[in-house]
Amino acid sequence: MSQIIKAFTGIVMVMFLMLTAGGILGAFLQMTNAQDLHSSMIDEVENSHYAVSVLQECFEIVEQTSYEVEIHLYSETQTPSICKSLSDIPTNVDEISLVKIILRYPIQIV
């Protein structure tokens, strides 16, 4: 009788560990996907020389996901402008010398 209890306890422990490992792997994959999106956004913005259309595309891509993006635009003469939505992007980006993209994403452990 005690062997049956030990066997079922072992099976329950293994199942619990498998579920926990699966949740951790799922969260890791979500984080990796978000980091890949962040890297591609940075590459596109840098390669376009801070074009308005590319900045708008970043917000459009993020609208399709559960992520949030914040773009900080820096110039040498003006104060930094922070864009938290599509309507915050300035029309004149000629003087932009540096861009910082912050991507926030939820981590869901299933």
LINJO-V257012 format. One record per pair of residues at least 6 apart in sequence whose C-alpha atoms are under 6 Angstrom apart, sorted by the first residue. I is the first residue (numbers start at 0). GAP is how many residues later the second one is. D is the distance in whole Angstrom. If there is no record, write none. Layout:
i=I gap=GAP d=D
i=I gap=GAP d=D
//
This chain:
i=22 gap=86 d=5
i=22 gap=87 d=5
i=26 gap=82 d=6
i=66 gap=37 d=6
i=66 gap=38 d=5
i=67 gap=35 d=6
i=67 gap=36 d=5
i=68 gap=33 d=6
i=68 gap=34 d=5
i=69 gap=13 d=6
i=69 gap=14 d=5
i=69 gap=31 d=6
i=69 gap=32 d=5
i=70 gap=11 d=6
i=70 gap=12 d=5
i=70 gap=29 d=6
i=70 gap=30 d=5
i=71 gap=9 d=6
i=71 gap=10 d=5
i=71 gap=27 d=6
i=71 gap=28 d=5
i=72 gap=7 d=6
i=72 gap=8 d=5
i=72 gap=26 d=5
i=73 gap=6 d=5
i=73 gap=22 d=6
i=73 gap=23 d=6
i=73 gap=24 d=5
i=74 gap=20 d=6
i=74 gap=21 d=5
i=74 gap=22 d=5
i=82 gap=6 d=6
//
